[in-house]
Amino acid sequence: MPTASGPDAPATAFSATRAIEHVHEIAREPRPSGSRAHTRTREYLVRTLTDLGASPRVHTTAAVTHMPELSPTGADSRFAGLELHNVVARIPGTSSTRPVALVTHYDSVESSPGANDAGVPVGVLLETARALLSGPPPRNDVLFIFTDAEEIGLLGAQALVNSPSILSPDTVVLNFEARGSRGPSVMFETGPDNAWLVELLTGQIPEARTGSLLNAAYAHLPNLTDFTVFRRAGHQGLNLAYLGGYTHYHGANDTPENVDPATVQHQGVQALGLARSLGTADLSLTPPGNSVYFEVAGWYARYPTAVEPAAALAVAGLGLVLLLRLRAREVLSLTGTVRGLAVCIGQLLITTGAAFVLAPLVASRHPEFAHYHDIADHGTAAAGFLLLAVALGTGFALLTHRWAGGRDQVAGAIALWTLLACASAVVLPGGSHIFTWSALGLIAAAAIMTSAVGRRPGARLPAAALGVLPLGLLVFPLIPLLTSALGLGLVAVPVAFVTLMTALLPGVVTPLPRLFPVVAGVLAAVVLTAGALLPPHTAHPSRADVMYLLDADQRTAHWLSGSPPDAWSGTFLPDGTEAAGVTDLWPGWRTPVQRGPATALPLAAPEVTTTVVREDSEEGRTVRVTATSRRGAGELVLIVTGASVRGYAITGVQGWHEDTPPGEAPWELWVRQVPEEGVELVMDLEPGPATLRVIDRTAGLPERWESPAAGPRAPALGISAFSDATLVATSRSLD
């Protein structure tokens, strides 16, 4: 990590101190889209960019997205923003070949000041713009874009994609994010045809931290950022974020005091370096193709992704040839190798299973684990789990050595590494190099150690080193990265890699001492106990959420909560309340929550009118719905059950037809920035009866239950849109 530069850094250099000054300005309080704090932040951005001479403009528009992954209820949700404000500043190039855009979002979730997410990236981009303008003008147009409503459906990014006059389709997009509060800024996702862009990043940006395994793995995760929208629209580009300190994410403790200057400097150096490199490059002709890329001892290896399957098959072929050769020499048997493979798989099942079971127990004193699946200081506990993997893995190897000898176990482990190389080349393109080159090193070491050369004095150790070298260069650096990114809740993943390496020990340490697993187990127990006994971190208060829901038709009210009850939230729900479904109140809500009865208050229900515009018994009908919040709520949720929705438009903004799920799944649309006059929804429905439920939502509990002493409360993950929420629902038949 670089040292943070102070305020006296050269004008053309990036200074974390100067960037953090912006963070202090904008992260005083939560700034959800549409709030006063959000407006104040936008005005600050415009004022600052104007003072820099960047000539900003506010791109005001509306957009609709279909993002089920972001649904706070687990439903198949759509999101609409009716008054979005993206801030766009363009630094014109001297002879632009293609525009380059540096992007982040300036809104936060309702429950967090958002100093890191995404106050730091905002400060980074402002400081980058200042440094870029302090030097010679770039060749290409460079845009600095601050999107609106990222936290509530990636709406600002979608609005930009819908506006080619603002963001041309050939723009190279660099998105900056934060999913924590510390650690290096990692490039974890790319757009299409990434080879040339990865070459520029790894070849010209000394502070680059990346690997194609991250890109491959991220494609299988449910996480989304603004870059998701840009990538789906075909934009080339890079997505960068820092991942450490996850327990500050989306929480009330994501404050400027929990910003790491070294992390700001690291992301800023990358942003400025990329802006200058891409700003001066000829981007008129960029070659197609994707690449595998990974760091090896401080430099980056790169080659086309198409090489991966061939490389994995070649290594598998070499392994098979060696196995057959050793079988012919009666050094190994196929049966013994299969037994060794079974032992290795057994080691994986035992160690990863233990990690899954024990992680919640080790973290039981830390309330943040219930929400983040991690604890504030997980280093001690994570080290204990890695030691436990060594203890259990070697212990199982010793217990089974009569059934599968040490040589068979090593052969089985190498076979598993080889099988993983072949499988990952298919299901994880860009990530199989971890297994392919490790397996090649192991096969080469085994070939030498079982040959005449290996029997010479002093040859065994260099041969073993040849097998260990790829593991040390490729796998060992993954362990801390995976631990930081996945947290204690998924510590089983780095444990699995440690177990795969532990399975090779019978071939390196011969014979394996019987006391080895005992010593490792004692150390693991001591370290895990130390991690479990760490006191709860005072800077990480427990998170709680409560929602008051009134059914205006039935005049019944309910308390809902998605987090374990504490002294505050427990006052609303009966003791011993178990998590249950709420589809009877909110169709399509899949996330189990605690629920209990509440007093029905005289809150005004939304005003809803429906008009059938067109009706056909075979083709269905078109229905116009107007919905207004009589309480002045800025958010509406519209849910249709029964007939499927084939197409829709919300206050003139056309929705996507192809995203409508088939069958009987409830159709759900969240509408943000609702004007006083309400919204108009026009739907094309399949034939058959349908029911519309309209919910209006305001932040905060009804005054009767407000408790200022409780302080700001962050929402539980999974139902974050309902933190401290007051909702009123009404239903209307559409038959």
KOLGUTOR-880890 format. One record per residue (C-alpha): x, y, z; residue in one letter. Coordinates in steps of 0.02 Angstrom, whole numbers, padded with zeros to 5 digits, always signed. Example, Ala and Ser with C-alpha at 12.3 -4.5 7.8 and 13.67 -1.06 7.14 Angstrom:
REM residues 2
+00615-00225+00390A/+00684-00053+00357S/
***
This chain:
REM residues 735
+00000+00000+00000M/+00068+00173-00044P/+00098+00310+00082T/-00041+00440+00079A/+00016+00605+00003S/-00015+00764+00101G/-00090+00931+00051P/+00078+00994-00011D/+00094+00860-00146A/+00133+00929-00321P/-00016+00998-00413A/-00005+00863-00547T/+00003+00722-00418A/-00138+00637-00325F/-00156+00681-00142S/-00260+00572-00025A/-00268+00718+00097T/-00349+00830-00031R/-00469+00692-00083A/-00522+00657+00096I/-00569+00840+00118E/-00709+00808-00008H/-00762+00653+00091V/-00782+00756+00250H/-00889+00879+00154E/-01012+00757+00075I/-01021+00618+00208A/-01093+00718+00351R/-01256+00620+00346E/-01345+00491+00239P/-01383+00555+00064R/-01509+00437-00016P/-01568+00488-00188S/-01699+00626-00177G/-01652+00684-00002S/-01595+00858+00047R/-01421+00791+00085A/-01416+00714-00087H/-01462+00881-00166T/-01330+00969-00062R/-01199+00844-00121T/-01247+00871-00303R/-01231+01058-00281E/-01060+01033-00202Y/-01005+00926-00350L/-01063+01056-00476V/-00981+01197-00379R/-00815+01105-00358T/-00805+01048-00539L/-00848+01224-00597T/-00708+01296-00491D/-00589+01170-00570L/-00641+01228-00743G/-00721+01063-00792A/-00889+01138-00849S/-01009+01013-00770P/-01188+00985-00821R/-01330+00899-00730V/-01410+00762-00834H/-01591+00757-00773T/-01700+00616-00837T/-01797+00459-00789A/-01756+00275-00807A/-01819+00100-00771V/-01714-00053-00729T/-01748-00236-00700H/-01632-00290-00559M/-01701-00438-00460P/-01530-00457-00377E/-01558-00290-00290L/-01732-00328-00228S/-01750-00291-00041P/-01887-00423-00031T/-01807-00558-00137G/-01943-00533-00268A/-01926-00512-00456D/-01914-00323-00442S/-01905-00177-00562R/-01852-00002-00513F/-01903+00165-00585A/-01824+00334-00548G/-01933+00477-00609L/-01813+00621-00574E/-01631+00567-00585L/-01485+00689-00581H/-01319+00630-00650N/-01174+00753-00640V/-01064+00748-00795V/-00905+00849-00825A/-00806+00835-00986R/-00623+00881-01008I/-00608+00901-01197P/-00465+00814-01284G/-00350+00896-01411T/-00386+00762-01543S/-00504+00636-01467S/-00504+00460-01537T/-00628+00393-01411R/-00699+00458-01246P/-00647+00391-01076V/-00764+00404-00926A/-00718+00390-00743L/-00878+00347-00649V/-00941+00329-00471T/-01107+00362-00382H/-01141+00501-00259Y/-01295+00435-00169D/-01288+00326-00013S/-01405+00204+00070V/-01530+00279+00192E/-01443+00213+00346S/-01263+00263+00313S/-01163+00424+00288P/-01075+00330+00148G/-00899+00396+00179A/-00823+00247+00091N/-00973+00195-00014D/-00952+00298-00115A/-00885+00456-00033G/-00705+00403-00059V/-00727+00365-00246P/-00813+00535-00264V/-00664+00619-00179G/-00545+00515-00285V/-00628+00573-00446L/-00631+00755-00393L/-00447+00751-00346E/-00407+00657-00508T/-00497+00789-00610A/-00399+00926-00521R/-00231+00839-00552A/-00274+00802-00733L/-00322+00983-00765L/-00158+01039-00685S/-00058+00953-00822G/-00061+00957-01012P/-00231+00929-01093P/-00270+00748-01138P/-00282+00686-01316R/-00451+00603-01287N/-00606+00673-01206D/-00607+00625-01022V/-00775+00624-00931L/-00801+00627-00743F/-00974+00557-00705I/-01062+00549-00538F/-01217+00442-00554T/-01379+00455-00458D/-01480+00315-00376A/-01350+00177-00386E/-01408+00109-00219E/-01590+00093-00273I/-01580+00003-00440G/-01427+00069-00535L/-01547+00195-00609L/-01424+00335-00647G/-01312+00218-00746A/-01461+00155-00844Q/-01511+00333-00884A/-01337+00364-00955L/-01345+00208-01062V/-01513+00269-01127N/-01434+00438-01175S/-01300+00412-01308P/-01280+00600-01327S/-01214+00603-01148I/-01120+00437-01147L/-01078+00377-01321S/-01082+00188-01346P/-00894+00180-01381D/-00845+00261-01215T/-00718+00166-01111V/-00791+00161-00935V/-00686+00154-00776L/-00799+00127-00625N/-00738+00155-00448F/-00821+00079-00295E/-00796+00033-00112A/-00861-00121-00022R/-00773-00088+00141G/-00656+00036+00222S/-00477-00020+00191R/-00360-00125+00087G/-00296-00111-00091P/-00405-00054-00234S/-00428-00209-00342V/-00484-00218-00523M/-00609-00361-00512F/-00718-00346-00668E/-00695-00303-00851T/-00804-00268-01000G/-00795-00362-01166P/-00633-00380-01264D/-00527-00340-01114N/-00355-00396-01175A/-00291-00226-01232W/-00360-00136-01080L/-00287-00263-00958V/-00119-00246-01046E/-00126-00058-01020L/-00176-00075-00838L/-00046-00205-00791T/+00090-00131-00900G/+00073+00055-00863Q/-00004+00067-00689I/+00124+00013-00558P/-00008+00006-00422E/-00120-00115-00518A/-00193-00258-00417R/-00295-00381-00518T/-00314-00557-00586G/-00431-00639-00709S/-00487-00761-00573L/-00575-00614-00489L/-00663-00570-00651N/-00714-00751-00680A/-00777-00778-00502A/-00871-00612-00495Y/-00974-00664-00646A/-01053-00799-00537H/-01093-00685-00389L/-01258-00591-00364P/-01169-00426-00329N/-01203-00279-00444L/-01128-00106-00471T/-01156+00032-00598D/-01029-00058-00707F/-01154-00200-00727T/-01264-00084-00829V/-01119-00019-00933F/-01051-00194-00966R/-01221-00260-01018R/-01236-00114-01138A/-01072-00167-01221G/-00954-00038-01148H/-00773-00088-01130Q/-00696-00042-00965G/-00638-00089-00790L/-00721-00099-00620N/-00613-00060-00468L/-00652-00068-00281A/-00572-00099-00113Y/-00640-00241-00009L/-00563-00240+00165G/-00656-00184+00320G/-00822-00250+00257Y/-00910-00223+00424T/-00916-00036+00391H/-01012-00064+00228Y/-01188+00012+00221H/-01180+00046+00407G/-01196+00196+00521A/-01009+00180+00556N/-00960+00214+00375D/-00898+00386+00426T/-00749+00493+00372P/-00659+00437+00530E/-00659+00259+00461N/-00578+00306+00296V/-00401+00238+00269D/-00289+00370+00186P/-00176+00235+00112A/-00326+00155+00027T/-00380+00324-00042V/-00205+00352-00108Q/-00200+00181-00189H/-00366+00203-00279Q/-00320+00381-00326G/-00153+00335-00402V/-00241+00205-00507Q/-00377+00326-00561A/-00255+00462-00611L/-00139+00339-00697G/-00280+00264-00799L/-00350+00435-00842A/-00181+00492-00908R/-00138+00329-00997S/-00306+00312-01083L/-00319+00499-01108G/-00161+00499-01214T/-00181+00331-01304A/-00245+00303-01480D/-00410+00216-01447L/-00475+00220-01624S/-00428+00039-01655L/-00425-00078-01506T/-00399-00263-01543P/-00534-00389-01496P/-00511-00533-01376G/-00505-00572-01192N/-00355-00625-01090S/-00302-00724-00939V/-00197-00616-00825Y/-00116-00642-00656F/+00027-00576-00552E/+00185-00680-00535V/+00320-00614-00418A/+00281-00432-00454G/+00248-00442-00641W/+00094-00490-00739Y/+00075-00637-00856A/-00054-00622-00994R/-00114-00736-01132Y/-00276-00762-01231P/-00420-00843-01139T/-00437-00969-01281A/-00271-01046-01224V/-00344-01102-01057E/-00440-01259-01111P/-00295-01318-01219A/-00171-01289-01077A/-00280-01383-00953A/-00301-01530-01072L/-00114-01532-01108A/-00073-01538-00922V/-00204-01674-00896A/-00124-01772-01038G/+00048-01757-00959L/-00023-01813-00793G/-00105-01964-00872L/+00055-02011-00963V/+00153-02000-00800L/+00022-02104-00709L/+00027-02240-00842L/+00217-02237-00841R/+00226-02255-00653L/+00094-02390-00658R/+00197-02488-00784A/+00346-02472-00668R/+00235-02527-00523E/+00272-02366-00431V/+00087-02321-00428L/-00075-02412-00460S/-00237-02345-00528L/-00329-02412-00377T/-00208-02328-00258G/-00222-02163-00351T/-00411-02171-00342V/-00398-02205-00155R/-00282-02057-00137G/-00406-01950-00233L/-00543-02006-00114A/-00434-01958+00035V/-00404-01785-00038C/-00589-01758-00067I/-00623-01818+00109G/-00498-01691+00176Q/-00589-01553+00083L/-00758-01606+00150L/-00695-01616+00329I/-00600-01451+00333T/-00728-01345+00240T/-00871-01422+00338G/-00783-01382+00501A/-00756-01203+00443A/-00940-01180+00399F/-00998-01252+00566V/-00871-01165+00678L/-00869-00991+00599A/-01035-00934+00678P/-00978-01005+00846L/-00812-00914+00841V/-00902-00753+00793A/-01044-00772+00918S/-00987-00625+01026R/-00989-00508+00878H/-01164-00447+00830P/-01105-00384+00660E/-01081-00565+00602F/-01270-00586+00587A/-01274-00453+00451H/-01103-00458+00367Y/-01054-00641+00396H/-00892-00565+00456D/-00819-00482+00610I/-00722-00320+00625A/-00554-00401+00666D/-00560-00569+00581H/-00372-00593+00559G/-00345-00697+00715T/-00496-00809+00685A/-00451-00832+00501A/-00274-00885+00546A/-00348-01010+00668G/-00457-01086+00532F/-00308-01103+00414L/-00212-01193+00551L/-00364-01302+00581L/-00363-01350+00396A/-00184-01408+00413V/-00223-01505+00572A/-00378-01592+00506L/-00302-01623+00334G/-00143-01703+00399T/-00238-01796+00534G/-00353-01874+00405F/-00202-01917+00297A/-00122-02012+00442L/-00283-02101+00487L/-00304-02165+00309T/-00122-02201+00267H/-00145-02391+00285R/-00286-02384+00157W/-00199-02259+00043A/-00012-02236+00069G/+00079-02071+00062G/+00127-02094-00120R/-00053-02135-00166D/-00116-01984-00070Q/+00002-01866-00161V/-00046-01945-00328A/-00229-01921-00284G/-00199-01740-00236A/-00110-01705-00400I/-00253-01791-00492A/-00377-01676-00403L/-00278-01520-00448W/-00278-01581-00629T/-00464-01618-00630L/-00499-01446-00557L/-00393-01370-00695A/-00499-01453-00828C/-00665-01415-00743A/-00623-01232-00709S/-00567-01207-00890A/-00749-01242-00936V/-00849-01164-00794V/-00727-01028-00738L/-00641-00961-00895P/-00504-00843-00839G/-00479-00933-00674G/-00413-01106-00718S/-00231-01048-00725H/-00225-01063-00536I/-00251-01251-00551F/-00170-01280-00721T/+00003-01212-00683W/+00001-01280-00505S/-00041-01453-00573A/+00096-01437-00703L/+00225-01397-00570G/+00168-01544-00464L/+00172-01663-00612I/+00346-01604-00661A/+00407-01626-00481A/+00331-01800-00472A/+00410-01848-00638A/+00583-01793-00580I/+00570-01871-00407M/+00519-02041-00479T/+00655-02039-00613S/+00838-02086-00609A/+00880-01903-00588V/+00775-01893-00432G/+00873-02033-00351R/+01035-01934-00359R/+01097-01854-00197P/+01023-01682-00169G/+00898-01695-00313A/+00742-01723-00207R/+00737-01550-00130L/+00753-01451-00296P/+00621-01565-00373A/+00502-01534-00229A/+00537-01347-00244A/+00485-01356-00426L/+00317-01423-00370G/+00296-01295-00233V/+00348-01144-00339L/+00184-01120-00436P/+00087-01143-00274L/+00191-01010-00189G/+00175-00888-00334L/-00008-00914-00378L/-00102-00990-00232V/-00022-00919-00075F/-00061-00737-00124P/-00244-00787-00145L/-00266-00835+00037I/-00264-00660+00115P/-00362-00588-00032L/-00499-00720-00016L/-00505-00701+00173T/-00525-00513+00157S/-00653-00520+00016A/-00760-00663+00082L/-00748-00635+00269G/-00763-00760+00410L/-00930-00826+00350G/-00850-00896+00192L/-00681-00936+00266V/-00711-01112+00199A/-00651-01051+00028V/-00472-01006+00080P/-00477-01159+00193V/-00510-01266+00038A/-00354-01198-00048F/-00249-01230+00107V/-00319-01406+00115T/-00272-01439-00066L/-00094-01390-00025M/-00094-01487+00138T/-00141-01645+00042A/+00032-01637-00039L/+00127-01643+00126L/+00146-01834+00131P/+00255-01818-00024G/+00362-01678+00046V/+00377-01727+00229V/+00413-01914+00226T/+00365-01991+00340P/+00235-01869+00404L/+00262-01854+00594P/+00116-01919+00696R/+00125-01769+00811L/+00111-01646+00667F/-00081-01637+00665P/-00084-01635+00855V/+00032-01485+00864V/-00062-01398+00723A/-00227-01437+00809G/-00171-01366+00975V/-00109-01208+00890L/-00274-01195+00794A/-00374-01215+00954A/-00273-01081+01042V/-00286-00958+00899V/-00471-00991+00869L/-00506-00970+01054T/-00412-00806+01053A/-00515-00749+00904G/-00677-00803+00986A/-00635-00712+01148L/-00597-00546+01064L/-00718-00419+01136P/-00850-00344+01021P/-00782-00193+00930H/-00856-00034+01004T/-00847+00049+00833A/-00965-00082+00761H/-01134-00062+00846P/-01266-00192+00813S/-01380-00162+00667R/-01567-00174+00681A/-01719-00136+00574D/-01904-00120+00605V/-02044-00091+00480M/-02221-00039+00520Y/-02343-00105+00389L/-02526-00055+00387L/-02650-00147+00277D/-02772-00006+00242A/-02905-00123+00172D/-02913-00235+00324Q/-02858-00101+00450R/-02730-00221+00522T/-02550-00175+00561A/-02391-00276+00582H/-02213-00258+00642W/-02081-00337+00529L/-01895-00356+00561S/-01759-00444+00465G/-01623-00436+00598S/-01599-00525+00764P/-01691-00424+00899P/-01590-00312+01013D/-01641-00200+01158A/-01718-00078+01035W/-01802-00184+00902S/-01854-00313+01033G/-01977-00188+01105T/-02085-00202+00949F/-02091-00391+00928L/-02143-00525+01054P/-02004-00628+01134D/-01965-00786+01040G/-02033-00724+00874T/-01976-00841+00736E/-01937-00789+00557A/-02082-00824+00439A/-02148-00777+00269G/-02255-00624+00235V/-02327-00662+00063T/-02502-00638+00135D/-02455-00456+00165L/-02333-00427+00024W/-02348-00546-00125P/-02179-00602-00192G/-02083-00566-00032W/-01965-00714-00018R/-01851-00660+00124T/-01909-00731+00293P/-01931-00598+00427V/-01994-00589+00605Q/-02171-00523+00617R/-02289-00473+00754G/-02452-00376+00779P/-02454-00187+00789A/-02582-00054+00828T/-02675+00007+00675A/-02647+00194+00656L/-02760+00312+00557P/-02637+00334+00413L/-02704+00382+00243A/-02693+00246+00112A/-02631+00281-00065P/-02764+00343-00185E/-02778+00222-00331V/-02887+00227-00487T/-02890+00098-00626T/-02956+00115-00803T/-02967-00022-00934V/-02905+00058-01095V/-02919-00094-01208R/-02991-00266-01178E/-02992-00427-01278D/-03045-00594-01207S/-02907-00686-01300E/-02765-00559-01309E/-02787-00480-01139G/-02809-00297-01095R/-02721-00132-01066T/-02750-00051-00897V/-02706+00126-00842R/-02671+00148-00656V/-02646+00312-00566T/-02573+00304-00391A/-02546+00449-00271T/-02480+00452-00095S/-02596+00555+00014R/-02459+00560+00145R/-02331+00639+00028G/-02224+00482+00018A/-02085+00489-00111G/-02088+00303-00147E/-02220+00184-00212L/-02217-00003-00238V/-02341-00079-00361L/-02370-00267-00359I/-02476-00363-00485V/-02532-00541-00452T/-02635-00654-00562G/-02617-00612-00746A/-02439-00586-00810S/-02380-00413-00863V/-02323-00414-01045R/-02268-00233-01055G/-02279-00072-00956Y/-02238+00112-00948A/-02224+00216-00790I/-02266+00402-00809T/-02213+00395-00991G/-02052+00295-00961V/-02060+00134-01060Q/-02019-00024-00964G/-01939-00180-01033W/-02057-00307-01107H/-01939-00455-01112E/-01905-00451-00926D/-02079-00504-00874T/-02070-00676-00791P/-02186-00809-00859P/-02314-00896-00752G/-02390-00837-00590E/-02242-00749-00506A/-02294-00579-00434P/-02239-00430-00537W/-02159-00292-00433E/-02109-00112-00474L/-02025+00009-00353W/-02049+00191-00403V/-01932+00323-00331R/-01945+00513-00331Q/-02135+00506-00342V/-02205+00681-00381P/-02347+00756-00281E/-02470+00720-00421E/-02425+00536-00415G/-02381+00415-00554V/-02468+00335-00701E/-02437+00153-00742L/-02498+00082-00907V/-02490-00109-00916M/-02524-00238-01050D/-02594-00390-00959L/-02619-00570-01012E/-02800-00631-01010P/-02869-00674-00839G/-02902-00588-00673P/-02768-00483-00589A/-02748-00391-00425T/-02646-00235-00397L/-02573-00192-00227R/-02503-00017-00203V/-02388+00025-00058I/-02323+00197-00015D/-02169+00213+00093R/-02093+00348+00202T/-01933+00336+00302A/-01943+00334+00492G/-02068+00257+00610L/-02233+00342+00653P/-02205+00479+00782E/-02284+00373+00917R/-02134+00255+00913W/-01993+00370+00864E/-01845+00355+00983S/-01710+00485+00949P/-01603+00411+01087A/-01587+00251+00987A/-01480+00342+00859G/-01466+00299+00674P/-01509+00121+00632R/-01440+00027+00483A/-01548-00101+00393P/-01518-00286+00393A/-01447-00355+00233L/-01584-00423+00121G/-01721-00301+00170I/-01623-00140+00171S/-01758-00038+00086A/-01869-00058+00237F/-01758+00010+00373S/-01865+00111+00495D/-02002+00118+00364A/-02185+00164+00371T/-02289+00084+00235L/-02473+00087+00194V/-02547-00038+00073A/-02706-00045-00027T/-02768-00175-00152S/-02874-00156-00307R/-02949-00289-00417S/-02914-00270-00603L/-03041-00394-00672D/
***
